[in-house]
Amino acid sequence: MSGNKAISMVCLIFCVGLAQVGMAADPSLVGWWTFDDGSGATAKDSSGNGNDGTLVGGPTWGTEDGHGGILVLDGVDDRMVVTGNYVLPLYSMAVWFRIDAPGQQVLFGAYGANGELYGASLEIQSDGRLRYVHRFPFGSSGGTNLYTDTTYDDGQWYHVAIVKTLDAMILYINGEEVATAADNTQFDQTALMVTISALRDDNPIRLVTGAMDDLQLYDRALSAQEIQGAMMGLSRDQASSPTPADSVDDVLRDVTLTWNPGESSVKRHLYFGTSFDDVNTATVPTSADQDVNSFDLGHLEFGQTYFWRVDEVNGAPDNTVFKGDTWSFEVEPYSIPIPGDTVAVTASSSSNEFSQPDKTINGSGLEADGSHAITPETMWFTASVDLDPWIQYEFDEVKKLDVMTVWNSNGAAESAIGWGVKDVEIATSVDG
């Protein structure tokens, strides 16, 4: 380094990373959200109708004994919205729920134009009781209300179902009828939006603090026996619960694909590639007639996104093929940034209280496009009298370094004064 000039620098360092009751497929099943997705901002519809739910506000995926995957809601802004056109003259909805805090909270709603007027709603009241509303025509008031006598906001899991028949509303808890009311109205208009954990998407109040699992929506009235079957869980013919989970990143490059097979399948076809369209429409399997629910891919390319699909196949005599969803994952990059907060940095000097050495690793002034600010407080400056300047980075563990990117001094006066570094010696040690 030269003479008695102050120097400035910013750097970024990367390292190389070290039992269910089955129900036959039902054409009246409008949507089936199992909440087994495990990641992402979409709750996949397992009915085959493509009515995927959009997660808003950041609900989290969780697991719980007896339920598998669940959707956890924080009561602040978490909700799910499904837009579409749902003709529901008669209907049934069933879901597992857990309420962890008191207050008015909407478990389910079906709404009309603009999501402003609703026809069906199920919510926890402030006193902990359940309220089922059927409203025709769609509106913001009126209709028939059905209440439970028991409260359900105690942090326990319950299964609830609402059914609209030709002449009645029925509410079930844990497979048993607990309330009924006469109502002979039927919707003759289309529901354009289904929500959970919100009164409306454009008016997100009455949000759920708790969790939900296995929501089923039908466009007919289920019988009492069918409600008990819905509570026990639907039979799944498609492959499900992929590992890696759908849409995750940073997957190990030697990952083995696994999934839950269809309950009636005896073999399966696997499709794999780097194009969603190619995999989604493929007819020639990567691996055909597998009798196991796993596949070893060998070593994949760093940073590459891959797509895969599993079609489950029944045995004789029908040999029905159940086309699976197309899942994706991204392989880990070759190297990853070392977080600045895991690095201890010291230096020979600093010019002032603002231009400290930690500015080289905390992202100060660094833009998304890789450019850097030119203001002194976003960089490290040595004292002007520092004749032997140095900076040292101490990692929390031994790292295999791949890249160290340095932004030299780029202040407004740089071209005239020359505060940047040159003739730099870089030394490393694994033992201090």
BELHUMO-V830127 format. One record per pair of residues at least 4 apart in sequence whose C-alpha atoms are under 6 Angstrom apart, sorted by the first residue. I is the first residue (numbers start at 1). J is the second residue. D is the distance in whole Angstrom. If there is no record, write none. Layout:
i: (I,I)
j: (J,J)
d: (D,D)
This chain:
i: (1,1,4,4,5,6,6,6,6,7,7,7,7,7,8,8,8,8,9,9,9,9,9,10,10,10,10,11,11,11,11,12,12,13,13,13,14,14,14,14,14,14,15,15,15,15,15,16,16,17,20,20,21,22,22,23,23,28,28,29,30,30,31,31,31,31,32,32,32,32,32,33,33,33,34,35,35,35,35,36,38,41,42,42,42,43,43,44,45,45,45,53,53,53,54,54,55,55,56,56,56,57,57,58,59,59,59,60,61,62,62,63,63,63,64,70,70,71,71,72,72,73,73,73,73,74,74,75,75,75,79,79,80,80,81,81,82,82,83,83,84,85,85,85,86,86,87,88,89,89,90,90,90,90,90,91,91,91,91,91,91,92,92,92,92,92,93,93,93,93,94,94,94,94,95,95,95,95,96,96,96,96,97,97,97,97,98,98,98,98,98,99,99,99,99,100,100,100,101,103,104,104,104,104,105,105,105,105,105,106,106,106,106,107,107,107,107,108,108,108,108,109,109,109,109,110,110,110,110,110,110,111,111,111,111,111,111,112,112,112,112,117,117,117,118,118,119,119,119,120,120,121,121,122,122,123,123,124,124,124,125,128,128,128,129,129,129,130,130,131,131,132,132,133,133,134,134,135,159,159,160,160,161,161,162,162,163,163,163,164,164,164,165,166,167,167,167,168,168,168,169,169,170,170,171,171,171,172,172,172,175,175,197,197,198,198,198,198,199,199,199,200,222,236,236,237,237,238,238,238,239,239,239,239,240,240,241,241,242,242,243,243,246,246,247,247,248,249,249,250,250,251,251,252,253,253,253,254,254,256,256,257,257,258,258,259,264,265,265,265,266,266,267,267,267,267,268,268,268,268,268,269,269,269,269,269,269,270,270,270,270,270,271,271,271,271,272,272,273,273,274,274,276,276,278,280,302,302,302,302,303,303,303,304,304,305,305,306,306,307,307,308,308,309,309,309,310,311,311,311,312,312,313,313,313,314,314,315,340,340,343,343,344,344,345,345,346,346,347,347,348,348,349,349,350,350,350,350,351,351,351,354,355,355,355,355,356,357,359,359,359,364,365,365,365,366,367,367,374,374,408,409,410,414)
j: (422,423,385,387,384,382,383,384,419,381,382,419,420,421,380,381,409,420,379,380,407,408,409,360,379,406,407,360,405,406,407,404,405,337,403,404,335,336,337,338,402,403,335,336,400,401,402,335,400,335,232,233,232,234,235,234,235,218,219,218,217,218,45,47,216,217,45,46,47,215,216,45,214,215,214,69,70,71,213,69,61,55,53,54,55,52,53,52,50,51,52,80,81,82,80,81,79,80,78,79,80,77,78,78,72,73,78,72,71,69,70,68,69,70,68,212,213,211,212,210,211,78,209,210,211,78,209,207,208,209,196,197,195,196,194,195,193,194,192,193,192,190,191,192,190,191,190,219,186,187,164,165,219,220,221,163,164,218,219,220,221,162,163,217,218,221,161,162,216,217,160,161,215,216,159,160,214,215,158,159,212,213,157,158,211,212,155,156,157,210,211,153,155,209,210,155,209,210,209,126,124,125,126,206,123,124,206,207,208,123,197,198,206,122,123,196,197,121,122,195,196,120,121,194,195,118,119,120,191,193,194,115,117,118,191,192,193,117,118,191,192,138,139,140,138,139,134,135,138,133,134,132,133,131,132,130,131,128,129,130,129,151,152,153,148,150,151,147,148,146,147,145,146,144,145,143,144,143,173,174,172,173,171,172,170,171,169,170,221,168,169,221,221,184,182,183,184,181,182,183,180,181,179,180,177,178,179,176,177,178,227,228,207,208,204,205,206,207,204,205,206,204,226,262,263,262,263,262,322,324,260,261,262,324,259,260,259,260,258,259,257,258,327,328,328,329,329,329,330,331,332,331,332,332,299,300,331,298,299,295,296,294,295,293,294,293,314,312,313,314,314,315,289,290,291,313,289,290,311,312,313,285,287,288,289,310,311,285,286,287,309,310,285,286,308,309,307,308,306,307,306,307,280,307,282,326,331,332,333,334,331,332,333,330,331,329,330,328,329,327,328,326,327,324,325,326,324,322,323,324,321,322,319,320,321,319,320,319,361,362,394,395,393,394,392,393,391,392,390,391,389,390,382,383,356,381,382,383,381,382,383,377,377,379,380,381,380,380,364,379,380,378,372,373,378,372,371,372,410,411,420,420,414,418)
d: (6,6,6,5,6,5,6,5,6,5,5,5,5,6,5,4,5,6,6,5,6,5,6,4,6,6,5,5,5,4,6,6,5,6,6,4,6,5,4,6,6,5,5,6,6,4,5,4,6,6,6,6,6,5,4,5,6,5,5,4,5,5,6,5,6,5,5,5,5,6,5,5,6,5,4,6,5,6,6,4,5,5,6,5,6,6,5,5,6,5,5,6,6,5,5,5,6,5,6,5,6,5,4,6,6,5,5,5,5,6,5,5,4,5,6,6,5,5,5,6,4,5,5,5,6,6,5,5,5,4,6,5,6,5,6,5,6,5,6,5,5,6,6,5,6,5,5,5,5,4,5,6,6,5,6,6,5,5,4,4,5,6,4,6,5,5,5,5,6,5,6,4,6,5,6,6,6,4,6,4,6,5,6,6,6,4,6,6,5,5,5,5,5,6,5,4,6,5,6,4,5,5,5,5,5,5,4,5,5,4,5,6,6,6,5,5,5,6,5,6,5,6,4,6,5,6,6,5,6,6,5,5,6,4,5,6,5,5,6,5,5,5,4,5,5,6,6,4,5,6,5,6,5,6,5,6,5,6,6,5,5,4,5,5,6,6,4,6,5,6,5,6,5,6,5,6,5,4,6,5,6,5,6,5,6,5,6,5,6,6,5,6,5,6,6,5,4,6,4,5,5,5,6,4,6,6,5,5,4,5,6,5,5,5,5,6,6,5,6,6,6,6,6,6,6,4,6,5,6,6,6,5,5,6,6,5,5,6,6,4,6,5,5,5,5,5,5,6,4,5,4,5,5,6,5,5,6,6,5,6,5,5,5,6,4,6,6,6,5,4,6,6,5,5,5,5,5,5,5,4,5,6,6,4,6,6,5,6,6,5,6,5,5,5,5,5,6,4,6,5,5,6,6,6,6,6,6,6,5,6,5,5,4,6,5,6,4,6,6,6,4,6,5,6,6,5,5,5,4,5,6,5,6,6,4,5,5,5,5,5,6,5,6,5,6,5,6,5,6,4,5,5,5,6,6,6,4,5,5,5,4,5,5,6,5,5,5,5,6,5,6,5,5,5,5,5,5,6,6,5,5,5,6,5)
